[in-house]
Amino acid sequence: METETTVSAPDEHGTTTSESTTVMYDENGDTTGSSENTTTNNADGSSQSTTTNYNAAGDPTDQENTEIDTDGNNSTQNIEYDEDGDPVVTGYTIDTSDSQSGSKEFNADGVNTEFYGFNSVEGFVLNMHFTIDFTAQPAAQD
């Protein structure tokens, strides 16, 4: 395994960026895959990070995008790719500074297929959405 990292000096706003690339090798010295990470740290305490993993052919296999705001809230988006480099599964998680968290799962078309939430004070929270057609309701009974 071989890793190369560069870190920028703070800019006029106090923002620094680090970039690293890691290449993995098998016992014969052939490349088996690689990983790239870019992280931006802002002077206000917020940050953004993207890590992408690649197979030996250089196609993306998965990616993780993370953001942390000034209040300590963080969100992470996970993307998986098929053998053609197309996204097939996307997950999104949120953790807030007031002990609430949630997770969403999306299919390849970007359709939300599952959501759950958790609050450490209230416990498990399941968000469900219903559509009620009031025009099709039976008449009131006496």
Secondary structure per residue as TSV (DSSP state, phi and psi in degrees):
chain	resnum	aa	ss	phi	psi
A	1	M	-	360.0	139.8
A	2	E	E	-134.2	127.6
A	3	T	E	-124.2	135.8
A	4	E	E	-123.8	128.2
A	5	T	E	-129.2	137.7
A	6	T	E	-126.9	142.0
A	7	V	E	-128.1	129.1
A	8	S	-	-83.2	155.6
A	9	A	-	-73.1	152.4
A	10	P	-	-58.4	137.5
A	11	D	-	-82.6	-170.5
A	12	E	T	-64.9	-14.5
A	13	H	T	-101.9	0.7
A	14	G	S	84.9	13.5
A	15	T	-	-87.5	132.4
A	16	T	E	-118.9	150.4
A	17	T	E	-129.4	134.3
A	18	S	E	-121.5	143.0
A	19	E	E	-131.7	135.1
A	20	S	E	-138.4	147.5
A	21	T	E	-129.4	128.9
A	22	T	E	-119.6	131.6
A	23	V	E	-115.1	129.3
A	24	M	E	-101.5	142.9
A	25	Y	E	-126.3	151.9
A	26	D	-	-89.4	-175.3
A	27	E	T	-65.8	-16.6
A	28	N	T	-93.7	-0.2
A	29	G	S	86.9	6.9
A	30	D	-	-84.9	144.4
A	31	T	E	-69.3	128.7
A	32	T	E	-104.7	-15.0
A	33	G	E	164.2	177.5
A	34	S	E	-151.5	169.1
A	35	S	E	-142.7	138.2
A	36	E	E	-123.8	137.7
A	37	N	E	-132.6	135.0
A	38	T	E	-126.7	126.4
A	39	T	E	-128.2	131.2
A	40	T	E	-115.5	123.1
A	41	N	E	-110.4	122.6
A	42	N	-	-94.9	155.2
A	43	A	T	-61.7	-26.5
A	44	D	T	-81.5	1.6
A	45	G	S	98.0	-8.9
A	46	S	-	-81.8	159.8
A	47	S	E	-155.0	160.0
A	48	Q	E	-135.4	141.3
A	49	S	E	-143.3	138.6
A	50	T	E	-130.9	126.6
A	51	T	E	-122.5	125.5
A	52	T	E	-121.9	130.9
A	53	N	E	-105.6	143.0
A	54	Y	E	-125.7	151.4
A	55	N	E	-84.7	-176.2
A	56	A	T	-63.0	-28.1
A	57	A	T	-81.7	-5.2
A	58	G	S	89.7	9.0
A	59	D	-	-86.8	142.7
A	60	P	E	-67.6	139.6
A	61	T	E	-107.9	-35.8
A	62	D	E	-163.0	161.6
A	63	Q	E	-145.2	144.6
A	64	E	E	-128.8	125.0
A	65	N	E	-114.9	124.7
A	66	T	E	-126.0	137.0
A	67	E	E	-128.8	138.8
A	68	I	E	-125.5	127.3
A	69	D	-	-93.6	-178.4
A	70	T	T	-68.8	-17.4
A	71	D	T	-91.7	-0.3
A	72	G	S	90.2	1.9
A	73	N	-	-71.9	140.9
A	74	N	E	-134.3	151.6
A	75	S	E	-137.2	144.0
A	76	T	E	-132.1	133.3
A	77	Q	E	-114.3	127.5
A	78	N	E	-112.3	132.8
A	79	I	E	-126.5	131.5
A	80	E	E	-111.2	148.3
A	81	Y	E	-119.8	148.8
A	82	D	-	-84.8	-175.1
A	83	E	T	-65.2	-16.3
A	84	D	T	-93.5	1.0
A	85	G	S	83.7	14.4
A	86	D	-	-93.8	141.1
A	87	P	E	-67.5	135.9
A	88	V	E	-117.9	-30.8
A	89	V	E	-139.4	133.9
A	90	T	E	-128.3	131.7
A	91	G	E	-121.7	150.1
A	92	Y	E	-138.1	125.8
A	93	T	E	-124.3	149.0
A	94	I	E	-132.4	133.8
A	95	D	E	-128.2	125.6
A	96	T	-	-106.5	163.8
A	97	S	T	-70.7	-13.8
A	98	D	T	-100.8	32.7
A	99	S	S	67.9	21.1
A	100	Q	E	-103.5	145.3
A	101	S	E	-145.5	162.7
A	102	G	E	-157.6	163.6
A	103	S	E	-144.2	138.6
A	104	K	E	-126.1	145.2
A	105	E	E	-120.8	138.0
A	106	F	E	-122.4	148.7
A	107	N	-	-87.1	-175.3
A	108	A	T	-63.4	-23.4
A	109	D	T	-88.7	3.5
A	110	G	-	81.6	14.4
A	111	V	-	-87.1	129.3
A	112	N	E	-67.4	118.4
A	113	T	E	-104.8	-18.7
A	114	E	E	-158.9	143.0
A	115	F	E	-144.8	137.3
A	116	Y	E	-142.0	156.0
A	117	G	E	-136.2	158.6
A	118	F	E	-143.0	135.0
A	119	N	E	-124.5	124.2
A	120	S	T	-64.4	-19.4
A	121	V	T	-87.9	-44.6
A	122	E	T	-93.4	-15.9
A	123	G	E	89.2	-156.9
A	124	F	E	-67.9	134.6
A	125	V	E	-125.8	122.8
A	126	L	-	-110.6	119.8
A	127	N	-	-93.1	123.3
A	128	M	-	-128.4	147.1
A	129	H	-	-118.7	129.0
A	130	F	-	-121.5	147.3
A	131	T	-	-114.9	122.6
A	132	I	-	-111.1	125.0
A	133	D	-	-96.8	100.1
A	134	F	G	-72.1	-19.5
A	135	T	G	-73.0	-21.1
A	136	A	G	-98.5	9.4
A	137	Q	S	-75.8	145.4
A	138	P	-	-68.6	158.4
A	139	A	-	-63.6	150.1
A	140	A	-	-61.3	142.0
A	141	Q	-	-98.2	142.2
A	142	D	-	-83.8	360.0
